[in-house]
């Protein structure tokens, strides 16, 4: 019976290893296929119940087929004026595009700017071209280039979408490659082991393969929605989380292996002590992401389940594949720095001395340590209100020089600022005249024209569909400006007041306005829910009330301090005038959930030690034992999220900085100094209403920390 039990124990790791290798071989290709079910159509991510969304739906009735407008801009060379022949040639070039591959509907004639130096025309293209969209726009630009003596540029939604698709081109290989190479280099430097970093990387890659396959299946059936941003964050989140969980387990396995010698006994002990913190940590992140389902912004809702799936896969890989490989490899996994019987300290070689000194500092002057760190965090937090999260202007959406941004700048220079992105009014046909007059009197509106049956403004009778008329109101200021948003807000108030019109105002600027308003609402709803979820998980794990409140308060302060520093860096160093409206919410969910992770790793070990040695000794032993591995995990996660910066989009660059800096701040300051010092100063009462105080916790001599270290 004994031999059969041993046989089963030996077979389990082999079976798990084979099963996961099958997952990698069978599901690995889905990581590259995820882009096939992703959409970068920004109209798909509008606020669900906003007025602009209702207008967007109502507009479909005025078009036989869904189209995407591309704006062609001609400017006379050498700053000259456009002549009649050039205008005629431009109109002819546009007319020749009607019926061309990839186009839809009739193109507009070329319109002359007031300064006489530029022309603009609109070509309707099919919205579902995917990777063919840049090709179609190149053909449009080539046809438009036949106008002599002019320079041609492409602006409008179609050009912006093409640039967006280009920014996400190759996201699978590039982002994954940068993240994995970064993690591998850090692990090699920190652990000075050849096999262990490779094992951890393979564990993370297998978790990502499983996550991508699950997400692909759900997205292909329209259960979840994926865009390039969600796709990029999924890769980084899984790689970072799987690596963090792996570091915690491998550090504890090394410790137990040095203590027990037998690999199976050591792994059972490591799993017994690590599984709880790892699962609790994963639950905070997964449930925090699930809370995004409460958002009214579809892209936020999309990230919730996709990110949670990634976290679950990371946990599965870390608690099944990784233990199986470690059991099979034993001490060889750490070669050439194999664990010895006396080597039961930190996971990272050489960190023992550093963390012994930090623990001694916390023990010697806890009140000074937490007061100084708290003051520093509060000082950084003071700048948080200066972070402008009202949206990113069009010329800042892309980090590099995108052609559509340059074209939009040219368009705004020669035509009203809102050209190409008008406010769209849907009104009752019998109230058209009053609605148009009201709109024309609104401050900030340059011109108003109903859509006609001919498809050309000002030519023919207004097009009436189901008793409704569509009116385009061109804004005086750029469509992405604060002035344009104020104009749209005033326009809504004005047309809503027209008796019996039931008018609605949408369009690009209205979408930005509604997104901003919805984001503020989301933060008010989601932030308390995420904090409550984390608090409940910590209460269950630590069996205390005061300690969870303390931990949640410190990670929330870390988030505010990170926002303060980000405001200074974005505006003073990187040159961003603001952030996307969703950036603060994403930053909060990631930083608070991930920040609690490291506190969970620390305090679960502190609690374990406190049960045997008392709170004071528990803090010192826990900090010394986990300092190296948690710091390594924080550095790896920060570097992994920093890899998002390779995608030339302001949104992802900003998320990359906020999470990377915030994780480092949390790891090096909050978890290493503030939390241990507070717990050391509060003493056994920190576990209230737990019964750890019944343990022997008498004041010990200053050598306590040294004694704790020596047991390692």
C-alpha positions in Angstrom: 0.0 0.0 0.0 2.9 2.3 0.9 4.6 1.7 -2.4 1.5 2.3 -4.4 1.0 5.7 -2.6 4.5 6.7 -3.4 3.9 5.7 -7.0 0.8 7.8 -7.3 2.7 10.8 -5.7 5.4 10.4 -8.3 2.9 10.1 -11.2 0.9 13.2 -10.3 3.6 15.7 -11.1 4.3 13.8 -14.4 0.6 13.8 -15.3 0.3 17.6 -14.5 3.4 18.3 -16.6 2.1 16.4 -19.6 -1.3 18.0 -19.3 0.1 21.5 -19.3 2.5 20.8 -22.1 -0.6 19.7 -24.0 -2.3 23.0 -23.2 0.7 24.9 -24.5 0.9 22.9 -27.7 -2.8 22.8 -28.4 -3.9 26.3 -27.2 -0.7 28.3 -27.7 -1.6 29.5 -31.2 -4.6 31.3 -29.9 -2.4 34.0 -28.4 -1.7 35.0 -32.0 -5.3 34.6 -33.1 -6.8 36.8 -30.5 -6.4 39.8 -32.8 -8.7 38.1 -35.2 -11.7 38.6 -32.8 -10.6 42.0 -31.5 -12.2 45.3 -32.7 -10.6 48.7 -32.6 -13.8 50.5 -33.6 -14.1 53.2 -31.0 -17.9 53.5 -31.6 -18.3 50.1 -30.1 -17.1 51.4 -26.7 -19.5 54.3 -26.1 -21.4 54.8 -22.8 -24.3 52.4 -23.0 -27.1 54.8 -22.0 -25.6 58.1 -23.0 -27.3 60.5 -25.4 -24.5 60.2 -27.9 -25.0 56.5 -28.0 -28.6 56.9 -28.8 -27.7 59.3 -31.6 -25.2 56.8 -33.0 -27.9 54.2 -33.2 -30.4 56.6 -34.7 -27.9 57.6 -37.4 -27.9 54.0 -38.8 -31.5 54.6 -40.1 -30.2 57.4 -42.3 -27.7 55.2 -44.1 -28.5 52.2 -46.3 -25.2 50.7 -45.3 -22.9 51.4 -42.4 -20.0 53.6 -43.5 -16.9 55.1 -42.1 -16.0 58.6 -43.4 -12.5 59.4 -44.6 -11.7 63.1 -45.1 -9.4 64.1 -47.9 -7.5 67.4 -47.4 -5.7 69.2 -50.2 -3.5 72.2 -49.5 -2.0 74.4 -52.2 1.8 74.1 -52.4 4.0 76.9 -51.1 1.2 78.5 -49.3 -0.6 79.5 -52.4 -4.3 79.6 -53.2 -6.3 76.7 -54.8 -7.6 77.6 -58.3 -10.7 76.5 -60.1 -9.0 73.8 -62.1 -7.6 72.2 -59.0 -11.0 72.2 -57.3 -12.6 70.6 -60.4 -9.9 68.0 -60.5 -10.3 67.2 -56.8 -14.1 66.8 -57.3 -13.5 64.6 -60.3 -11.0 62.4 -58.3 -13.6 62.0 -55.5 -16.4 61.1 -58.0 -14.1 58.5 -59.6 -13.8 56.7 -56.3 -17.5 56.0 -56.1 -18.0 52.2 -56.4 -14.3 51.5 -56.0 -13.2 48.5 -53.9 -13.7 49.2 -50.2 -15.8 52.4 -50.6 -19.5 52.8 -50.0 -22.0 55.4 -51.0 -21.3 58.7 -52.8 -18.4 60.9 -52.2 -18.9 64.6 -51.5 -17.6 67.3 -53.9 -14.4 69.2 -53.0 -15.2 72.2 -50.7 -13.0 75.3 -50.7 -11.8 76.8 -47.4 -12.5 80.4 -46.6 -8.8 81.3 -47.0 -8.8 79.7 -50.4 -5.7 77.6 -49.6 -7.3 74.2 -49.0 -10.0 71.8 -50.2 -11.7 69.0 -48.3 -13.9 66.1 -49.5 -15.4 63.1 -47.8 -15.2 59.5 -49.0 -17.3 56.9 -47.4 -15.6 53.6 -46.9 -16.8 50.3 -45.6 -16.5 49.9 -41.8 -15.6 46.3 -41.6 -12.4 46.3 -43.8 -10.2 45.3 -40.9 -6.6 45.0 -42.1 -7.6 46.1 -45.6 -8.6 49.6 -44.3 -5.0 51.1 -44.7 -4.9 49.6 -48.2 -8.2 51.3 -49.2 -7.1 54.6 -47.8 -3.8 54.4 -49.7 -5.8 53.9 -52.9 -8.0 56.9 -52.0 -4.9 59.0 -51.3 -3.3 57.9 -54.5 -6.4 58.9 -56.5 -6.6 62.2 -54.8 -2.9 62.9 -55.5 -3.7 63.4 -59.2 -4.7 67.0 -58.4 -1.6 69.0 -59.6 0.1 71.6 -57.3 -1.4 70.3 -54.1 -0.4 68.2 -51.1 -2.8 65.4 -50.0 -3.5 64.2 -46.5 -6.1 61.8 -45.0 -8.1 62.7 -41.9 -11.4 61.7 -40.2 -12.6 58.6 -38.4 -11.4 56.1 -41.1 -7.8 57.5 -41.0 -7.8 57.5 -37.2 -8.9 53.9 -37.1 -6.3 52.9 -39.6 -3.6 54.6 -37.5 -5.0 52.8 -34.4 -4.9 49.5 -36.2 -1.3 50.2 -37.2 -0.4 51.0 -33.6 -1.7 47.6 -32.5 -0.1 45.8 -35.4 2.1 43.0 -34.2 1.0 43.6 -30.6 1.1 39.8 -29.9 4.7 39.2 -30.7 6.2 42.6 -29.8 4.6 43.1 -26.4 5.0 39.5 -25.4 8.6 39.4 -26.5 9.5 42.6 -24.6 7.7 41.5 -21.4 9.2 38.0 -21.4 12.8 39.2 -22.1 12.5 41.8 -19.4 11.2 39.3 -16.8 13.9 36.7 -17.8 16.7 39.2 -17.4 15.5 40.4 -14.0 15.1 36.8 -12.8 18.5 35.8 -14.0 20.1 38.8 -12.2 18.2 38.4 -9.0 18.2 34.6 -8.6 21.5 33.7 -10.4 19.9 30.5 -11.4 19.7 29.1 -14.9 16.7 26.7 -14.7 14.4 28.6 -12.3 13.8 31.7 -14.5 13.1 29.5 -17.5 10.6 27.4 -15.5 8.8 30.5 -14.2 8.7 32.0 -17.8 7.3 28.7 -19.2 4.6 28.7 -16.4 3.6 32.3 -17.3 3.5 31.5 -21.0 1.3 28.4 -20.5 -1.1 30.5 -18.3 -1.3 33.1 -21.1 -1.9 30.4 -23.7 -4.8 29.1 -21.7 -6.2 32.6 -21.0 -6.0 33.6 -24.7 -7.8 30.4 -25.8 -10.6 30.9 -23.3 -11.0 34.6 -24.2 -10.8 33.8 -28.0 -13.7 31.3 -27.6 -15.8 33.7 -25.7 -15.1 36.7 -28.0 -15.8 34.6 -31.0 -19.2 34.0 -29.6 -19.7 37.6 -28.6 -19.8 36.8 -24.9 -16.9 39.2 -24.2 -15.5 42.1 -26.3 -11.8 42.6 -27.0 -9.9 45.5 -28.4 -6.2 46.2 -28.8 -6.0 47.8 -25.4 -7.7 44.9 -23.6 -5.5 42.5 -25.5 -2.3 44.2 -24.5 -3.3 44.5 -20.8 -4.3 40.8 -20.8 -0.8 39.7 -21.9 0.9 41.9 -19.4 -1.4 41.1 -16.5 -1.1 37.3 -17.0 2.7 37.4 -17.4 3.1 39.7 -14.3 0.7 37.9 -12.1 1.9 34.4 -12.9 5.5 35.5 -12.3 4.6 37.0 -8.9 2.7 33.9 -7.8 5.6 31.7 -9.0 8.2 33.8 -7.1 6.2 33.4 -3.9 5.9 29.6 -4.3 9.5 29.0 -5.4 10.8 31.0 -2.5 8.8 29.0 0.0 9.7 25.8 -1.7 13.4 26.7 -1.5 13.0 27.4 2.2 11.2 24.2 2.9 13.6 22.2 0.8 16.5 23.4 2.8 14.6 22.6 6.0 13.2 19.1 5.1 15.4 17.8 2.2 12.6 15.7 0.7 11.1 17.4 -2.3 7.6 16.0 -1.9 7.4 16.9 1.8 8.9 20.3 1.0 6.3 21.0 -1.8 3.4 20.0 0.4 4.6 22.4 3.1 5.2 25.1 0.6 1.8 24.8 -0.9 0.2 24.6 2.5 1.7 28.0 3.5 1.6 29.7 0.0 -1.7 28.6 -1.5 -3.8 30.7 0.8 -2.0 34.0 0.2 -1.7 33.3 -3.6 -5.5 32.5 -3.9 -6.4 35.5 -1.7 -4.1 37.7 -3.8 -5.6 36.5 -7.0 -9.1 36.9 -5.7 -8.5 40.6 -4.9 -7.3 41.3 -8.5 -9.9 39.1 -10.2 -12.9 40.4 -8.2 -11.5 44.0 -8.5 -11.6 43.5 -12.3 -15.0 41.9 -12.2 -16.2 45.1 -10.5 -15.6 46.9 -13.8 -18.8 45.2 -15.0 -20.5 48.0 -13.0 -19.1 50.5 -15.5 -21.3 52.1 -18.1 -18.4 52.2 -20.5 -18.2 49.2 -22.7 -14.4 49.1 -22.9 -14.2 49.1 -19.1 -16.8 46.3 -19.0 -14.7 44.4 -21.5 -11.6 44.4 -19.4 -13.3 43.0 -16.3 -14.1 39.4 -17.3 -11.1 39.2 -19.7 -8.7 40.3 -17.0 -10.3 38.0 -14.4 -9.9 35.0 -16.8 -6.3 35.8 -17.1 -5.8 35.9 -13.3 -7.5 32.6 -12.8 -5.3 31.0 -15.5 -2.2 32.4 -13.8 -3.2 30.9 -10.5 -3.9 27.5 -12.1 -0.5 27.4 -13.7 1.3 28.6 -10.6 -0.4 26.0 -8.3 -0.3 23.0 -10.7 2.3 23.2 -13.4 4.9 24.9 -11.4 4.8 22.6 -8.3 4.9 19.6 -10.7 8.1 20.9 -12.3 9.7 21.9 -9.0 9.0 18.4 -7.5 10.6 16.7 -10.6 13.6 19.0 -10.5 14.1 19.3 -6.8 17.3 21.2 -5.8 18.4 21.2 -9.5 15.8 23.9 -10.2 18.0 26.4 -8.3 21.3 25.3 -9.8 23.9 26.5 -9.5 22.7 28.2 -6.2 21.2 25.1 -4.7 19.6 25.5 -1.3 21.6 24.2 1.7 20.2 23.2 5.1 21.2 26.6 6.6 19.8 28.5 3.6 16.2 29.1 4.7 16.1 32.9 4.4 15.1 35.1 1.6 14.5 33.8 -1.9 17.0 36.1 -3.4 20.6 35.5 -2.6 22.2 38.4 -0.8 19.0 40.0 0.4 19.2 38.6 3.9 21.6 41.3 5.1 19.6 44.2 3.6 16.3 43.0 5.0 17.8 42.2 8.4 18.9 45.9 8.5 15.6 47.2 7.4 13.8 45.0 10.0 16.2 46.3 12.6 15.4 49.9 11.6 11.7 49.3 11.8 12.1 47.6 15.2 14.4 50.4 16.5 12.3 53.4 15.5 8.9 52.4 14.2 7.1 55.7 14.9 9.8 57.7 13.1 9.7 55.3 10.1 6.0 55.4 9.6 5.8 59.2 10.3 8.4 60.0 7.7 7.1 57.7 5.0 3.5 58.8 5.7 4.6 62.5 5.3 6.3 61.7 2.0 3.2 59.9 0.6 0.9 62.7 1.7 3.2 65.3 0.0 3.0 63.4 -3.3 -0.8 62.9 -2.9 -1.2 66.7 -2.7 -0.6 66.9 -6.5 -3.2 64.2 -7.3 -6.0 66.8 -7.9 -3.9 68.5 -10.6 -4.1 65.4 -12.9 -6.4 66.3 -15.8 -8.4 63.3 -16.8 -10.9 65.0 -19.1 -9.6 63.1 -22.2 -6.6 63.2 -24.5 -6.7 65.6 -27.5 -6.5 64.1 -30.9 -2.9 65.2 -31.4 -1.9 63.4 -28.2 -3.7 60.1 -28.7 -0.6 58.7 -30.5 2.8 59.0 -29.0 4.5 59.1 -32.4 3.6 61.3 -35.4 0.4 59.6 -36.8 -0.6 60.8 -40.3 -4.2 61.2 -39.3 -3.3 63.6 -36.5 -1.2 65.8 -38.9 -4.1 65.7 -41.4 -6.6 66.8 -38.7 -4.3 69.7 -37.7 -4.2 70.8 -41.4 -7.9 70.5 -41.6 -8.4 72.6 -38.5 -6.0 75.3 -39.8 -8.0 76.0 -42.9 -11.6 75.0 -42.0 -13.7 75.5 -38.8 -12.1 73.6 -35.9 -14.9 71.0 -35.9 -14.7 70.2 -39.6 -14.9 66.5 -40.2 -16.3 65.9 -36.7 -19.6 67.8 -36.5 -22.2 67.6 -33.7 -25.0 65.4 -34.9 -28.6 66.4 -34.1 -31.5 64.0 -34.5 -34.8 65.9 -34.4 -38.5 65.6 -35.5 -39.0 66.6 -39.1 -41.9 68.9 -38.2 -39.6 70.8 -35.9 -36.6 71.0 -38.3 -36.8 74.8 -38.9 -36.9 75.7 -35.2 -34.2 73.2 -34.3 -31.8 74.6 -37.0 -32.5 78.2 -36.0 -31.9 77.3 -32.4 -28.6 75.5 -33.2 -27.4 78.4 -35.4 -27.9 80.9 -32.5 -25.9 78.7 -30.1 -22.5 80.0 -29.2 -19.7 77.9 -30.6 -21.6 76.6 -33.6 -20.1 77.6 -37.0 -22.7 76.3 -39.4 -25.8 74.0 -39.4 -27.1 71.9 -42.3 -29.6 69.0 -42.5 -28.6 65.9 -44.4 -30.5 65.8 -47.7 -31.8 63.0 -49.9 -29.0 63.7 -52.4 -26.4 63.1 -49.7 -24.9 66.6 -50.2 -25.4 69.4 -47.7 -27.6 72.2 -49.0 -28.7 70.4 -52.1 -32.1 69.0 -52.2 -34.8 68.3 -49.6 -34.0 67.1 -46.1 -33.9 63.3 -45.8 -36.7 62.2 -43.5 -36.6 58.7 -42.0 -39.4 57.6 -39.7 -40.4 61.2 -39.1 -36.8 62.2 -38.1 -34.2 64.4 -39.7 -30.4 64.4 -39.2 -28.7 67.7 -38.9 -24.9 68.3 -38.8 -23.7 71.2 -36.7 -20.1 72.2 -37.4 -18.3 73.5 -34.3 -16.1 76.6 -34.4 -13.4 75.0 -32.2 -11.5 71.7 -32.6 -13.8 68.8 -31.8 -11.5 67.5 -29.1 -11.2 70.9 -27.2 -12.9 71.9 -23.9 -14.5 74.8 -25.8 -16.2 72.3 -28.2 -17.5 70.3 -25.3 -19.0 73.4 -23.7 -20.6 74.2 -27.1 -22.1 70.7 -27.3 -23.4 71.0 -23.7 -25.0 74.4 -24.6 -26.4 73.0 -27.8 -28.1 70.2 -26.0 -29.7 72.5 -23.6 -30.9 74.7 -26.5 -32.4 72.0 -28.7 -33.9 70.1 -25.8 -35.9 73.3 -25.1 -37.5 73.3 -28.5 -41.1 72.4 -27.9 -42.1 68.9 -29.2 -38.8 68.2 -31.0 -37.4 65.5 -28.7 -34.0 66.4 -30.2 -30.8 64.5 -29.3 -27.2 65.6 -29.8 -24.4 63.2 -30.5 -21.2 63.1 -32.6 -17.5 62.8 -31.7 -17.4 65.8 -29.2 -20.6 64.6 -27.5 -19.1 61.1 -27.2 -16.1 62.6 -25.4 -18.4 64.6 -23.2 -20.5 61.6 -22.3 -17.5 59.5 -21.7 -16.1 62.0 -19.3 -19.4 62.2 -17.4 -19.8 58.4 -17.3 -16.2 57.9 -16.1 -16.8 60.2 -13.2 -20.0 58.2 -12.4 -18.0 54.9 -12.7 -15.4 56.1 -10.2 -18.0 57.0 -7.7 -19.6 53.5 -8.0 -16.7 51.1 -8.6 -14.0 52.5 -6.2 -16.1 51.8 -3.1 -17.0 48.3 -4.4 -13.4 47.4 -5.1 -12.4 48.6 -1.6 -15.2 46.6 0.0 -14.2 43.4 -1.9 -10.6 43.7 -0.9 -11.5 44.5 2.7 -13.7 41.3 3.0 -11.0 39.1 1.5 -8.4 40.5 3.9 -10.7 40.0 6.9 -11.2 36.4 5.9 -7.5 35.8 5.4 -6.0 37.6 8.4 -9.0 37.0 10.7 -8.9 40.6 11.9 -10.7 43.9 11.3 -8.2 46.5 12.2 -5.3 45.0 10.1 -7.4 44.9 6.8 -8.5 48.5 7.3 -4.9 49.5 7.8 -3.7 47.7 4.7 -6.5 49.1 2.5 -5.8 52.6 3.7 -2.1 52.3 2.9 -2.6 51.0 -0.6 -5.3 53.7 -1.2 -2.7 56.3 -0.1 -0.1 54.8 -2.4 -2.6 55.2 -5.3 -3.1 58.9 -4.5 0.6 59.5 -4.2 1.2 57.8 -7.5 -1.5 60.0 -9.2 0.3 63.0 -7.8 3.7 62.0 -9.2 2.0 61.0 -12.5 0.4 64.5 -12.8 3.9 66.1 -12.5 5.5 63.6 -14.9 2.8 63.6 -17.5 2.5 67.4 -17.7 6.1 68.4 -16.9 8.2 65.7 -18.5 6.2 63.7 -21.1 4.2 66.7 -22.3 0.7 65.3 -22.0 -2.0 67.9 -21.3 -4.2 65.2 -19.8 -5.2 61.6 -19.6 -8.0 59.5 -21.0 -11.0 59.5 -18.7 -10.6 55.8 -17.9 -7.0 56.1 -16.8 -7.6 56.9 -13.1 -10.1 54.1 -12.8 -7.7 51.5 -14.4 -4.9 52.8 -12.3 -6.9 52.4 -9.2 -8.1 48.9 -9.9 -4.6 47.7 -10.8 -2.7 49.5 -8.1 -5.0 48.8 -5.2 -5.6 45.2 -6.1 -2.0 44.5 -6.9 -0.7 46.6 -4.0 -2.7 44.6 -1.6 -1.1 41.5 -3.1 2.3 42.3 -1.6 0.7 43.2 1.7 -1.1 39.9 1.7 2.2 38.1 1.1 3.9 40.0 3.9 1.1 40.0 6.5 0.2 36.3 6.0 3.8 35.5 6.8 3.8 37.9 9.7 0.6 36.3 11.1 2.1 32.9 10.7 5.2 34.0 12.6 3.2 35.9 15.2 1.2 32.9 16.2 4.4 31.3 17.4 6.6 34.2 18.4 4.3 37.2 19.1 3.6 40.3 17.0 6.9 42.1 17.4 9.0 39.1 16.5 6.5 38.2 13.9 6.9 41.5 12.1 10.7 41.2 12.1 10.7 37.6 11.0 8.0 38.1 8.3 9.8 41.2 6.9 13.2 39.5 6.8 11.9 36.3 5.3 9.7 37.8 2.6 11.6 41.1 1.8 13.7 39.7 -1.0 11.0 37.7 -2.8 8.3 40.4 -2.6 10.7 43.1 -3.8 11.7 40.9 -6.7 8.1 40.3 -7.5 7.4 44.0 -7.4 10.3 44.8 -9.7 9.2 42.1 -12.2 5.6 43.3 -12.2 6.6 47.0 -12.6 8.9 46.0 -15.5 6.2 43.9 -17.1 3.7 46.7 -17.1 6.3 49.2 -18.3 6.5 47.0 -21.4 3.1 48.5 -22.4 5.0 51.6 -23.3 6.2 49.9 -26.5 2.7 50.5 -28.0 2.6 54.1 -29.2 -0.7 55.1 -27.6 -0.9 57.7 -24.8 -3.5 55.6 -22.9 -1.2 52.6 -22.6 1.9 54.7 -21.9 0.1 56.4 -19.1 -1.3 53.2 -17.6 2.3 51.7 -17.9 3.8 54.5 -15.9 1.1 54.7 -13.3 1.2 50.9 -12.6 4.9 50.5 -12.8 5.7 53.5 -10.6 2.9 52.7 -8.2 4.0 49.1 -7.8 7.6 50.1 -7.0 6.4 52.8 -4.6 4.2 50.2 -2.9 6.9 47.5 -2.8 9.8 49.7 -1.7 8.0 52.1 0.7 4.5 51.1 1.7 5.1 47.4 2.2 8.8 47.6 3.3 8.5 50.5 5.7 5.1 52.0 6.4 3.1 48.8 7.0 5.7 47.0 9.2 6.4 50.2 11.2 2.7 50.7 11.8 2.1 47.1 12.9 5.2 47.2 15.1 4.1 50.4 16.7 0.5 49.3 17.3 1.5 45.9 18.5 -0.9 43.0 19.2 -3.9 45.3 19.0 -3.3 45.4 15.2 -4.9 42.0 15.0 -8.1 43.1 16.8 -10.4 41.4 17.4 -8.2 38.4 16.8 -6.7 36.5 19.7 -3.0 36.8 18.8 -2.6 39.0 21.8 -2.9 35.8 23.9 0.5 34.8 22.5 3.6 35.7 24.4 4.5 39.1 23.1 6.7 40.7 25.7 9.2 43.4 24.7 12.5 41.8 23.5 16.0 43.1 23.4 17.3 44.8 20.3 18.9 41.6 19.2 15.4 40.1 18.4 15.7 40.9 14.8 19.1 39.3 14.7 17.8 36.2 16.4 14.9 36.0 13.9 17.5 36.2 11.1 19.7 33.6 12.6 16.8 31.1 12.5 16.8 31.5 8.8 
